[in-house]
Amino acid sequence: MGWIPQTTKRAQTALDEDALGARIEAALLARLRSGEAVLPAMPRVATECLALLRRPDCALAEVADVLARDPLLCAQVLRLAQCASFGGGGTGLSLHQAVARLGMSRLRTVVVQVAARRLFVSHDPTIARACAKLWEHSLAVALLSRQLVRQLGGDLDAELAYLGGLLHDVGKPVVAAILLEAEQKLSGEHGLRRWLDGGAWIRVVQRVHTSVGAELSAAWRLPERVGAIIRRGDDYAFGERRSERNVVHLANAATVVWGLYLGAQSRPEAEETLRSGCILLELEREELDELSDDLREEVAAQLD
């Protein structure tokens, strides 16, 4: 853990938190890019399914046979194939029927979603609660992004927007896990209970998570456009206007305003972001707000 600043509690209070955060960010990214730190691997069955789905001669029956080797992934595919956001109805579907219902594009989305969900867990009770809220928020952004793309029409990709929304915060639980591991090691070696207070911890996660999330997207061989949404999702791309990135950014602001969020962004800040996004994407605010109740129901259905 040589990349972690070695400080006592007294020395830590003297460090400027921004400088400390910058040092941790630079060291963490350097370790990731050099291979010294390892990102979470995608489950093997999910990796095999995505490899099959990238093949031009892919047969969905073959994908279903691979999925059947992972009971959890299989159960989630069946469950999501029956929920409202994937067409609804059809209880009692077989795995092959569920795969056929979803089709290649949505099946790819579901496989990534199930793989990503496993990152939003922790043995630490505090982090576990935060991860559960973060996953709820991520689902909300994903579902709203897909709905907005459908509403806007044109040549936007609804599944790309969904994945971008789902994964826009995926770096947060990854960074939190790395920090927790570092803290536990320091506790054992130096007797320190905490090397970052709660506020500094959150700020480090906030400043580094987009870079880590984009690295994870690349490691999982997801489309580069998904990585771009994760990496640059903190502002609108005014030169692109109607783009998946702008849709995700608007959806993120809307979920903050609607209370489906756990993070540092304030509601007034989100309101301003929402107003700007409605103008940019030529959406009526009233039209957007009407989606709030249905969105909550869809999120709840996926969390049940």
C-alpha positions as CSV (number, residue, x, y, z in Angstrom):
1,M,0.0,0.0,0.0
2,G,2.9,2.3,-0.7
3,W,0.6,4.5,-2.8
4,I,-1.4,5.5,0.3
5,P,-0.1,8.6,2.2
6,Q,1.4,7.4,5.4
7,T,0.0,9.8,8.0
8,T,-0.9,9.7,11.7
9,K,-4.2,11.2,12.8
10,R,-2.5,14.4,13.9
11,A,-0.5,14.7,10.6
12,Q,-3.6,14.0,8.6
13,T,-5.5,16.9,10.0
14,A,-2.7,19.2,8.8
15,L,-3.0,17.9,5.2
16,D,-5.1,19.9,2.8
17,E,-7.9,17.5,1.8
18,D,-7.9,18.6,-1.8
19,A,-4.2,17.9,-2.1
20,L,-4.6,14.5,-0.3
21,G,-7.5,13.6,-2.7
22,A,-5.4,14.6,-5.7
23,R,-2.5,12.4,-4.6
24,I,-4.8,9.5,-4.0
25,E,-6.5,10.0,-7.4
26,A,-3.3,10.2,-9.3
27,A,-1.8,7.2,-7.5
28,L,-4.9,5.1,-7.9
29,L,-5.2,5.7,-11.7
30,A,-1.5,5.1,-12.2
31,R,-1.8,1.7,-10.5
32,L,-4.9,0.8,-12.5
33,R,-3.3,1.7,-15.8
34,S,0.0,-0.1,-14.9
35,G,-1.9,-3.3,-13.9
36,E,-0.8,-3.0,-10.2
37,A,-4.4,-2.6,-9.2
38,V,-7.0,-4.9,-10.7
39,L,-10.5,-3.9,-11.7
40,P,-13.4,-6.3,-10.9
41,A,-13.6,-8.9,-13.6
42,M,-16.9,-9.5,-15.4
43,P,-18.3,-13.0,-14.5
44,R,-17.1,-15.7,-16.9
45,V,-20.6,-16.6,-18.2
46,A,-21.4,-12.9,-18.8
47,T,-18.1,-12.5,-20.7
48,E,-18.9,-15.6,-22.8
49,C,-22.4,-14.3,-23.6
50,L,-21.2,-10.9,-24.7
51,A,-18.5,-12.5,-26.9
52,L,-21.2,-14.6,-28.5
53,L,-23.5,-11.5,-29.0
54,R,-20.6,-9.7,-30.8
55,R,-20.4,-12.4,-33.4
56,P,-22.3,-11.7,-36.7
57,D,-23.5,-15.4,-36.8
58,C,-24.7,-15.4,-33.2
59,A,-27.6,-17.7,-32.4
60,L,-29.8,-16.8,-29.4
61,A,-30.3,-20.4,-28.6
62,E,-26.6,-20.8,-28.1
63,V,-26.5,-17.7,-25.8
64,A,-29.4,-19.2,-23.8
65,D,-27.4,-22.5,-23.3
66,V,-24.4,-20.5,-22.0
67,L,-26.7,-18.4,-19.7
68,A,-28.1,-21.6,-18.2
69,R,-24.7,-22.3,-16.6
70,D,-25.1,-19.3,-14.2
71,P,-28.2,-19.7,-12.1
72,L,-28.2,-16.1,-10.8
73,L,-27.7,-14.6,-14.3
74,C,-30.3,-17.0,-15.7
75,A,-32.8,-16.0,-13.0
76,Q,-32.3,-12.3,-13.6
77,V,-32.7,-12.6,-17.4
78,L,-36.0,-14.4,-16.8
79,R,-37.1,-11.8,-14.3
80,L,-36.2,-8.8,-16.4
81,A,-37.7,-10.3,-19.5
82,Q,-41.1,-10.3,-17.7
83,C,-40.9,-6.8,-16.2
84,A,-42.6,-3.7,-17.6
85,S,-39.5,-2.1,-19.0
86,F,-38.8,-5.1,-21.2
87,G,-42.4,-5.6,-22.5
88,G,-44.2,-6.9,-19.4
89,G,-46.3,-10.0,-19.0
90,G,-45.4,-13.5,-20.0
91,T,-44.9,-15.1,-16.6
92,G,-43.6,-18.7,-16.8
93,L,-41.3,-18.0,-19.8
94,S,-38.6,-20.6,-20.5
95,L,-35.0,-19.3,-20.7
96,H,-35.0,-19.7,-24.5
97,Q,-38.3,-17.8,-24.7
98,A,-37.0,-15.0,-22.5
99,V,-33.8,-14.7,-24.6
100,A,-35.9,-14.5,-27.8
101,R,-38.2,-11.9,-26.2
102,L,-35.3,-9.6,-25.3
103,G,-33.4,-9.9,-28.6
104,M,-29.7,-9.4,-29.0
105,S,-29.5,-5.7,-28.1
106,R,-31.6,-5.9,-24.9
107,L,-30.0,-9.2,-23.9
108,R,-26.6,-7.5,-24.1
109,T,-27.9,-4.8,-21.8
110,V,-29.4,-7.3,-19.3
111,V,-26.1,-9.3,-19.2
112,V,-24.1,-6.1,-18.4
113,Q,-26.7,-5.0,-15.9
114,V,-26.6,-8.2,-13.9
115,A,-22.8,-8.2,-14.0
116,A,-22.7,-4.5,-12.8
117,R,-25.2,-5.2,-10.0
118,R,-22.7,-7.4,-8.3
119,L,-20.4,-4.4,-7.9
120,F,-22.9,-2.5,-5.8
121,V,-22.6,-4.7,-2.7
122,S,-20.3,-4.6,0.2
123,H,-19.6,-6.4,3.5
124,D,-19.3,-3.0,5.2
125,P,-22.8,-2.1,6.4
126,T,-22.4,1.6,5.8
127,I,-21.1,1.2,2.3
128,A,-23.7,-1.5,1.6
129,R,-26.5,0.9,2.4
130,A,-24.9,3.6,0.2
131,C,-24.5,1.1,-2.7
132,A,-28.1,0.0,-2.5
133,K,-29.2,3.6,-2.9
134,L,-26.7,4.2,-5.6
135,W,-28.0,1.2,-7.6
136,E,-31.5,2.5,-7.2
137,H,-30.4,5.9,-8.6
138,S,-28.5,4.2,-11.4
139,L,-31.5,2.2,-12.4
140,A,-33.6,5.3,-12.4
141,V,-31.2,7.2,-14.6
142,A,-31.0,4.2,-17.0
143,L,-34.8,3.8,-17.3
144,L,-35.4,7.5,-17.7
145,S,-32.6,7.8,-20.3
146,R,-34.2,5.0,-22.4
147,Q,-37.6,6.6,-22.2
148,L,-36.3,10.0,-23.2
149,V,-34.5,8.6,-26.2
150,R,-37.8,7.0,-27.3
151,Q,-39.6,10.2,-26.8
152,L,-37.0,12.3,-28.7
153,G,-36.9,9.9,-31.6
154,G,-34.3,10.3,-34.4
155,D,-31.2,8.1,-34.6
156,L,-30.4,8.0,-30.9
157,D,-29.7,4.5,-29.4
158,A,-32.0,3.7,-26.5
159,E,-29.9,0.8,-25.3
160,L,-26.7,2.8,-25.4
161,A,-28.4,5.5,-23.4
162,Y,-29.7,2.9,-20.9
163,L,-26.2,1.4,-20.4
164,G,-24.7,4.9,-20.1
165,G,-27.2,5.8,-17.4
166,L,-26.8,2.5,-15.6
167,L,-23.1,2.7,-15.5
168,H,-22.5,6.4,-15.1
169,D,-21.7,6.0,-11.4
170,V,-20.3,2.4,-11.6
171,G,-16.8,3.7,-10.6
172,K,-18.1,4.8,-7.2
173,P,-18.5,1.3,-5.6
174,V,-15.2,0.2,-7.2
175,V,-13.3,3.2,-5.7
176,A,-15.1,2.7,-2.4
177,A,-14.0,-0.9,-2.3
178,I,-10.4,0.0,-3.1
179,L,-10.3,2.7,-0.3
180,L,-11.9,0.3,2.2
181,E,-9.3,-2.3,1.4
182,A,-6.5,0.3,1.9
183,E,-8.0,1.5,5.1
184,Q,-8.3,-2.0,6.5
185,K,-4.6,-2.7,5.6
186,L,-3.5,0.6,7.3
187,S,-5.5,-0.3,10.4
188,G,-3.7,-3.6,10.7
189,E,-0.3,-2.2,10.0
190,H,-0.4,1.1,11.8
191,G,-3.4,1.0,14.2
192,L,-5.2,3.8,12.3
193,R,-9.0,3.6,12.6
194,R,-9.6,6.0,9.7
195,W,-7.1,7.7,7.3
196,L,-9.9,9.8,5.7
197,D,-12.9,11.2,7.4
198,G,-16.3,10.7,5.9
199,G,-16.4,13.9,4.0
200,A,-12.9,13.5,2.5
201,W,-13.7,9.8,1.6
202,I,-16.8,11.0,-0.4
203,R,-14.8,13.7,-2.1
204,V,-12.1,11.3,-3.2
205,V,-14.8,8.9,-4.6
206,Q,-16.5,11.8,-6.3
207,R,-13.4,13.1,-8.1
208,V,-12.0,9.8,-9.3
209,H,-15.1,7.6,-10.0
210,T,-15.6,8.7,-13.7
211,S,-12.1,7.8,-14.7
212,V,-12.3,4.5,-12.9
213,G,-15.8,3.8,-14.4
214,A,-14.4,4.5,-17.9
215,E,-11.5,2.1,-17.2
216,L,-13.9,-0.6,-16.1
217,S,-16.0,-0.1,-19.2
218,A,-12.9,-0.6,-21.4
219,A,-11.8,-3.6,-19.4
220,W,-15.3,-5.2,-19.9
221,R,-15.1,-4.4,-23.6
222,L,-18.2,-2.3,-23.6
223,P,-18.9,0.1,-26.5
224,E,-16.5,3.1,-26.5
225,R,-19.5,5.4,-26.5
226,V,-20.6,4.0,-23.1
227,G,-17.1,4.8,-21.7
228,A,-17.4,8.3,-23.2
229,I,-20.7,8.8,-21.4
230,I,-19.2,7.7,-18.1
231,R,-16.0,9.7,-18.5
232,R,-17.6,13.0,-19.6
233,G,-21.0,12.8,-18.0
234,D,-20.5,15.8,-15.7
235,D,-21.6,18.4,-18.2
236,Y,-23.6,18.8,-21.4
237,A,-22.0,18.5,-24.8
238,F,-23.5,21.6,-26.3
239,G,-22.0,20.8,-29.7
240,E,-23.9,17.6,-29.9
241,R,-27.3,18.7,-28.7
242,R,-29.4,15.6,-29.1
243,S,-27.0,12.9,-28.0
244,E,-27.1,10.0,-25.6
245,R,-24.6,11.7,-23.4
246,N,-26.9,14.8,-23.0
247,V,-29.9,12.6,-22.4
248,V,-28.1,10.7,-19.5
249,H,-26.9,14.0,-18.0
250,L,-30.5,15.4,-18.1
251,A,-31.9,12.1,-16.6
252,N,-29.3,12.2,-13.8
253,A,-30.4,15.8,-12.9
254,A,-34.1,14.8,-13.0
255,T,-33.5,11.9,-10.6
256,V,-31.8,14.3,-8.2
257,V,-34.7,16.7,-8.3
258,W,-37.2,13.8,-7.8
259,G,-35.3,12.5,-4.8
260,L,-33.9,9.3,-6.4
261,Y,-30.3,10.1,-5.5
262,L,-27.5,9.7,-3.0
263,G,-24.6,12.1,-3.5
264,A,-23.1,15.5,-3.2
265,Q,-25.2,17.4,-5.9
266,S,-27.6,19.9,-4.5
267,R,-31.2,20.2,-5.6
268,P,-30.8,23.8,-6.8
269,E,-27.8,22.8,-8.9
270,A,-29.8,19.9,-10.3
271,E,-32.7,22.2,-11.1
272,E,-30.5,24.5,-13.1
273,T,-29.0,21.5,-14.9
274,L,-32.5,20.3,-15.6
275,R,-33.6,23.6,-17.1
276,S,-30.6,23.8,-19.3
277,G,-31.1,20.2,-20.5
278,C,-34.8,20.8,-21.4
279,I,-33.8,23.8,-23.5
280,L,-30.9,21.9,-25.2
281,L,-33.0,18.8,-26.0
282,E,-36.2,20.8,-26.7
283,L,-38.3,19.0,-24.0
284,E,-41.1,20.5,-22.0
285,R,-40.5,20.4,-18.3
286,E,-44.1,19.4,-17.6
287,E,-43.7,16.6,-20.1
288,L,-40.6,15.4,-18.3
289,D,-42.1,15.6,-14.8
290,E,-45.0,13.4,-15.9
291,L,-42.6,10.5,-16.1
292,S,-41.7,10.7,-12.4
293,D,-44.4,8.4,-11.0
294,D,-44.0,5.7,-13.7
295,L,-40.2,5.8,-13.2
296,R,-40.6,5.1,-9.5
297,E,-42.8,2.1,-10.2
298,E,-40.4,0.7,-12.8
299,V,-37.4,1.1,-10.4
300,A,-39.4,-0.6,-7.6
301,A,-40.3,-3.4,-10.0
302,Q,-36.7,-4.1,-10.8
303,L,-35.6,-3.9,-7.1
304,D,-38.3,-6.3,-5.8
